[in-house]
Amino acid sequence: MKKYDLKDERSIHTERLVRDWADSGLLSQTQVDRIKPELNVDLRQTNLFLRLILFGFGFLIILAAELLAGITLDIEGEEALGVFCAVTAIGFFIVADLLVNFRLYRFGIEEAAAASGVILTAVAAAALAESFGLGRGNAERPLFFGLLVASAAAVGVYRRFGYLYAAIGSMVCLGAAPFFLPIDEVSSRLAAAGLLLVMFIIVRSVRRTADDEFPGNEYRLIEAAAWLGVYAFLNLHLDSFDAAATGLYSRTASIALPFYWFTYTAIWLLPAIGLYLGLRERHRALLDTNLVLALVTLATNKPYLGATRQPWDPILLGVLLIGTAVTVRRWLSKGENGRRWGYTADRILSSDKQAMSVVGTASAAVHMSGHVPEPGTASASSSHQDTFKPEGGRSGGAGASGSF
Amino acid sequence: MTTLERLDRWKLADVITASQHDMLSRLVRRELFSVFLELNALLYIGVIALVGGIGWTIQAHFTNLGDVFILAILSLALVASLYYCFSRGPAFSVQQVESPNFIFDYVLYLACLVLSVELGYIEFRFEWLRDAWENYLLVSSGVFFLLAYRFDNRFVLSLALSSLAGWFGLKVNRFGFISSESLRLAAITYAGVISAAGSLLFYRGIKRHFLETYLHVAANVVFLALISGISDSNRILFLGLLMAVAATSIVLGVRFNRFAFVVYGTVYGYAGISFEVLKGVHNVETQLLYVVVSASAVIVCIVMLARKYGRAG
């Protein structure tokens, strides 16, 4: 079923590790020169940036070509649209398959073809469901079928080509599908969370039978994504980050109290369980995901309890986070060789340093968008004397200028 | 063959030493597990949350807290943070310098953010500079640049660049709505100034690793400004400039293996040309045909590039 040899993919995975080890000074260049020939594979690869361009423009071409063909062929009506999309979807799956025959590996173009195939399959399923009258009485039901089919198609793409985002996209579609059934909010959320929990358990059991390396490392990411999905559908106050948000998460008023408090318990338990599992298994994806979830739980705790957020809440959160980081760091560094049970706070790989550099550079965008309360100056207007806003910004610079 | 099996083989073939085998095997089996990134993320978010909370609290309660209390607290935090940095910091070097300890970079970042809040509050309350209040941005930007170079801190450098952008009157989420010629000119000037400054420092051998930060910010600012200018009366001039900058970005990106700049040049350049071409085309089929043909041309060029450069960069 898979289009690539496990041997090749493992060689690529090992080659990445070798590069990182060499950059980190764990291997010398002479050693790398001796190792590299045996890791060479007969696959055409490119770097992440060119891959992104090829994917983006490939997708653009497919979208434009699909619309052009639809207009030229004068496709009208649900049935014609469904058949047209189904035929072209099959075409794009074949194109992706053929491109891989040219030994392309994560090259962008073949990925765009496969991804387009999934989307067109979903459109075809929704359109055909509509044409068969499945939308009668419930206009959203065709979307339910579309999402289910998209989920299945994305799993197929993952199985065939191994695109991790296809597996994650499949879970997103699966989780969203229940919201297009004529059932209430609570049932939709329970169904979505339940489906993703089942996915989590399945992937987890598959991963435990695989070894620690490829594809076990990818299963770990899928597992973490499923866990994240379970949490997202159970946290009823995710929209509290944006008071203006509406839609999926903003209907808590109509939710029964037992379910409300069940979800409140769940949003505390899920990060706790996830952190425990992540630490126990040294499962980085699960660990990082649950650190984020723990922060989200802290941030949504007050809305859950109906309490008003206080201006000093972020101060307490900041002190808690800084205190936690410093305490953990000190505790680890006091262990033998700065380690406890294999955990260390020291940087080992250069890829970690590169990640920090990227965050440092990217933080300029955060500052310039005015989300960080820094270089504040005030408006000269005395009429604004009662509206000090250090995060504001009449014109920018780290929220620096003047909406005071 | 798994990585662990390969490591065993390399050890047997004397490609790697026993100690290297031991270290690398532990990494692969995750018997040695670094939480460096996670702890740094907690510190970064913690500092931002802390300063955000301070700002919010001052905003909500400055009348109750009083100027003296607020300024005393902010000054104390600033002085303590800077004292920590100057007393613990390594000697200045033009080369890249590692942080002396885990929290050092974040203490400096905290100091800079607190300074910003304090300057903002001072002007808000006392209006020392009044209409020239933007000069606070220039001053804080200068201080941040000095601190960034003194302590080799990329977070503070980003802060300095964004403060300088603020002095020029720029804000990222405003670019989409740039309509003023002067604002556009300010953006282009800003990008030119920081590119020149970054390059000059690079060629002088001072913190050469900072150059990319300058160039990423400059590239995005100048591209956004030029694209916004295409809809204006001087559109031919802006389109010409956009093409020139896009070509430069692609050529230099390829030459120096910095493919993010190839992405900038390609995407912004394509967007600019397409906007101009499609403006006069009202037939949907022709528009779609244009996208198919032009995007295919881009793909062909990038495929040639990708085949040549493989996984470099």
Contacts between the chains, C-beta under 8 A, distances in Angstrom:
chain1	res1	chain2	res2	distance
A	7	B	1	6.8
A	10	B	1	6.5
A	10	B	2	6.3
A	10	B	3	7.4
A	11	B	1	7.9
A	13	B	3	7.1
A	14	B	3	4.6
A	14	B	6	5.9
A	17	B	3	6.1
A	17	B	28	7.3
A	21	B	24	6.4
A	21	B	27	8.0
A	26	B	20	6.7
A	26	B	23	6.4
A	26	B	24	6.4
A	27	B	16	7.0
A	27	B	20	6.9
A	27	B	24	8.0
A	31	B	15	5.9
A	31	B	16	6.0
A	31	B	20	8.0
A	34	B	15	5.1
A	35	B	10	6.4
A	35	B	15	6.2
A	38	B	6	7.8
A	44	B	306	8.0
A	44	B	307	6.9
A	44	B	310	8.0
A	45	B	310	6.4
A	45	B	311	5.0
A	46	B	306	3.8
A	46	B	309	7.2
A	46	B	310	6.6
A	46	B	311	6.5
A	47	B	259	5.4
A	47	B	306	7.8
A	47	B	309	7.0
A	47	B	310	7.7
A	47	B	311	5.4
A	47	B	312	6.2
A	47	B	313	4.7
A	48	B	259	7.6
A	49	B	259	3.6
A	49	B	260	5.5
A	49	B	262	6.1
A	49	B	263	4.9
A	49	B	313	6.9
A	50	B	259	6.0
A	50	B	262	6.9
A	50	B	302	5.8
A	50	B	305	6.4
A	50	B	306	4.5
A	50	B	309	7.3
A	51	B	306	7.8
A	52	B	263	6.3
A	53	B	262	7.3
A	53	B	263	5.8
A	53	B	266	5.5
A	53	B	267	7.2
A	53	B	298	7.5
A	53	B	302	5.2
A	54	B	299	6.3
A	54	B	302	5.6
A	54	B	303	7.0
A	54	B	306	6.9
A	56	B	267	7.4
A	57	B	270	7.9
A	57	B	295	4.6
A	57	B	298	5.0
A	57	B	299	5.2
A	57	B	302	7.3
A	58	B	295	8.0
A	58	B	299	6.4
A	60	B	291	6.2
A	60	B	295	4.8
A	61	B	291	7.1
A	61	B	292	5.5
A	61	B	295	4.5
A	61	B	296	5.9
A	61	B	299	7.0
A	64	B	288	4.6
A	64	B	289	7.9
A	64	B	291	3.8
A	64	B	292	4.9
A	64	B	295	7.1
A	65	B	288	7.6
A	65	B	292	5.2
A	67	B	288	5.5
A	68	B	285	6.2
A	68	B	288	4.0
A	68	B	289	6.3
A	68	B	292	6.6
A	71	B	284	6.6
A	71	B	285	5.9
A	71	B	288	7.4
A	72	B	285	6.9
A	107	B	306	7.0
A	108	B	306	8.0
A	109	B	299	6.6
A	109	B	303	7.4
A	211	B	2	6.1
A	212	B	28	7.0
A	212	B	29	6.2
A	212	B	30	6.7
A	213	B	2	4.9
A	213	B	3	5.5
A	213	B	4	7.2
A	213	B	28	7.0
A	282	B	30	4.2
A	282	B	33	4.7
A	284	B	33	7.7
A	287	B	35	7.9
A	287	B	38	6.9
A	288	B	38	6.4
A	291	B	38	6.3
A	291	B	41	7.5
A	291	B	42	7.4
A	295	B	45	7.2
A	311	B	53	6.6
A	311	B	56	4.0
A	311	B	57	4.2
A	311	B	59	7.1
A	311	B	60	4.3
A	311	B	61	6.9
A	312	B	53	5.7
A	312	B	56	7.8
A	312	B	57	5.1
A	313	B	53	6.6
A	314	B	49	4.4
A	314	B	50	6.9
A	314	B	52	4.7
A	314	B	53	3.1
A	314	B	56	6.4
A	315	B	49	7.5
A	315	B	50	5.7
A	315	B	53	3.4
A	315	B	54	6.2
A	315	B	57	6.7
A	316	B	53	7.4
A	317	B	46	7.5
A	317	B	49	4.6
A	317	B	50	8.0
A	317	B	53	7.3
A	318	B	45	7.9
A	318	B	46	4.6
A	318	B	47	6.6
A	318	B	48	7.4
A	318	B	49	3.7
A	318	B	50	2.9
A	318	B	51	7.5
A	318	B	52	7.7
A	318	B	53	6.0
A	319	B	46	7.4
A	319	B	50	6.5
A	320	B	46	7.5
A	321	B	42	4.8
A	321	B	43	7.2
A	321	B	45	5.7
A	321	B	46	3.2
A	321	B	49	6.6
A	322	B	42	7.4
A	322	B	43	6.0
A	322	B	46	3.9
A	322	B	47	6.9
A	322	B	50	6.9
A	322	B	103	7.9
A	322	B	106	7.6
A	324	B	42	6.0
A	325	B	39	4.6
A	325	B	40	7.8
A	325	B	42	4.0
A	325	B	43	4.7
A	325	B	46	6.6
A	325	B	102	8.0
A	325	B	103	7.9
A	326	B	43	7.9
A	326	B	102	7.6
A	326	B	103	6.3
A	328	B	35	7.3
A	328	B	39	6.2
A	329	B	39	5.6
A	329	B	102	5.1
A	329	B	103	8.0
A	332	B	35	7.5
A	339	B	32	7.2
A	342	B	26	7.6
A	342	B	30	7.5
A	342	B	31	4.9
A	342	B	32	5.5
A	342	B	33	5.4
A	343	B	33	5.4
A	343	B	34	7.9
A	343	B	35	6.1
A	344	B	32	6.7
A	344	B	33	7.2
A	344	B	34	5.3
A	344	B	35	7.3
A	344	B	36	7.8
A	345	B	34	7.4
A	345	B	35	5.9
A	345	B	36	6.1
A	345	B	39	5.7
A	345	B	102	6.8
A	346	B	34	6.3
A	346	B	36	6.4
A	347	B	34	6.3
A	347	B	36	4.3
A	348	B	27	7.0
A	348	B	32	7.0
A	348	B	34	4.7
A	348	B	36	7.4
A	349	B	27	7.9
A	349	B	34	7.2
A	352	B	34	6.8
A	352	B	36	5.2
A	352	B	37	5.3
A	355	B	37	6.0
A	356	B	37	7.4
A	356	B	40	6.2
A	356	B	154	7.8
A	357	B	154	6.1
A	357	B	209	7.8
A	359	B	44	7.1
A	360	B	153	7.9
A	360	B	154	3.1
A	360	B	155	5.1
A	360	B	157	7.4
A	360	B	158	6.1
A	360	B	213	7.1
A	361	B	154	6.5
A	361	B	158	6.4
A	361	B	212	6.8
A	361	B	213	4.6
A	361	B	216	5.5
A	361	B	217	7.8
A	362	B	158	8.0
A	363	B	155	5.6
A	363	B	158	4.6
A	363	B	159	7.6
A	364	B	158	3.7
A	364	B	159	7.8
A	364	B	161	5.3
A	364	B	162	5.3
A	364	B	213	7.0
A	364	B	216	7.6
A	364	B	217	5.1
A	365	B	172	6.1
A	365	B	220	7.8
A	367	B	158	6.1
A	367	B	159	5.7
A	367	B	162	3.6
A	367	B	163	7.7
A	368	B	162	4.4
A	368	B	165	5.7
A	368	B	166	7.9
A	368	B	170	7.1
A	368	B	171	6.1
A	368	B	172	4.1
A	369	B	171	7.2
A	369	B	172	4.6
A	369	B	173	5.3
A	370	B	171	6.1
A	370	B	173	7.2
A	372	B	48	5.9
A	372	B	51	7.6
A	372	B	52	7.4
A	372	B	113	7.1
A	373	B	51	5.6
A	373	B	52	5.0
A	373	B	54	7.8
A	373	B	55	3.9
A	373	B	56	7.8
A	373	B	113	7.0
A	373	B	116	7.3
A	373	B	117	6.3
A	374	B	51	7.1
A	374	B	112	6.9
A	374	B	113	4.6
A	374	B	116	3.7
A	374	B	117	7.2
A	374	B	159	6.1
A	374	B	163	7.5
A	375	B	115	7.8
A	375	B	116	3.8
A	375	B	119	6.9
A	375	B	120	7.3
A	375	B	136	7.2
A	375	B	137	5.7
A	375	B	140	4.4
A	375	B	141	7.2
A	375	B	144	7.8
A	375	B	159	7.2
A	375	B	162	7.8
A	375	B	163	4.3
A	375	B	166	6.5
A	376	B	55	7.4
A	376	B	116	5.2
A	376	B	117	5.6
A	376	B	119	6.3
A	376	B	120	2.2
A	376	B	121	7.1
A	376	B	124	7.9
A	376	B	136	7.9
A	377	B	119	5.9
A	377	B	120	5.2
A	377	B	123	4.9
A	377	B	129	7.7
A	377	B	133	4.7
A	377	B	134	6.9
A	377	B	136	3.6
A	377	B	137	6.1
A	377	B	140	8.0
A	378	B	120	5.7
A	378	B	121	7.5
A	378	B	122	7.7
A	378	B	123	3.6
A	378	B	124	3.4
A	378	B	125	7.6
A	378	B	127	7.0
A	378	B	133	5.9
A	379	B	124	7.5
A	379	B	133	6.9
A	380	B	127	6.2
A	380	B	129	7.5
A	380	B	130	4.2
A	380	B	131	4.9
A	380	B	133	5.3
A	382	B	127	6.8
A	384	B	124	7.9
A	385	B	124	7.3
A	385	B	125	7.9
A	387	B	59	7.7
A	388	B	58	6.3
A	388	B	59	4.8
A	388	B	62	6.0
A	388	B	120	7.3
A	388	B	121	6.5
A	388	B	124	4.8
A	389	B	55	7.7
A	389	B	59	5.8
A	390	B	55	3.5
A	390	B	58	7.0
A	390	B	59	6.8
A	390	B	116	7.1
A	390	B	117	4.7
A	390	B	120	5.0
A	390	B	121	7.3
A	391	B	52	6.9
A	391	B	55	5.9
A	393	B	166	6.8
A	393	B	171	5.5
A	395	B	166	6.2
A	395	B	169	4.3
A	395	B	170	6.6
A	395	B	171	5.6
A	395	B	174	7.3
A	396	B	162	7.4
A	396	B	165	5.6
A	396	B	166	4.3
A	396	B	168	8.0
A	396	B	169	6.7
A	396	B	170	4.7
A	396	B	171	2.9
A	396	B	172	7.3
A	396	B	174	6.8
A	397	B	137	5.3
A	397	B	141	7.4
A	397	B	162	5.0
A	397	B	163	4.5
A	397	B	164	6.7
A	397	B	165	4.8
A	397	B	166	1.5
A	397	B	167	6.2
A	397	B	168	7.9
A	397	B	170	7.1
A	397	B	171	7.2
A	398	B	116	7.1
A	398	B	159	5.9
A	398	B	162	4.0
A	398	B	163	5.4
A	398	B	165	8.0
A	398	B	166	6.2
A	399	B	166	8.0
A	400	B	116	6.7
A	400	B	120	7.9
A	400	B	136	8.0
A	400	B	137	5.1
A	400	B	140	7.3
A	400	B	162	7.1
A	400	B	163	5.3
A	400	B	166	3.8
A	401	B	134	6.5
A	401	B	137	6.2
A	401	B	166	4.6
A	401	B	167	8.0
A	401	B	169	7.6
A	401	B	171	7.5
A	402	B	133	6.7
A	402	B	134	7.9
A	404	B	120	6.6
A	404	B	123	7.7
A	404	B	124	5.1
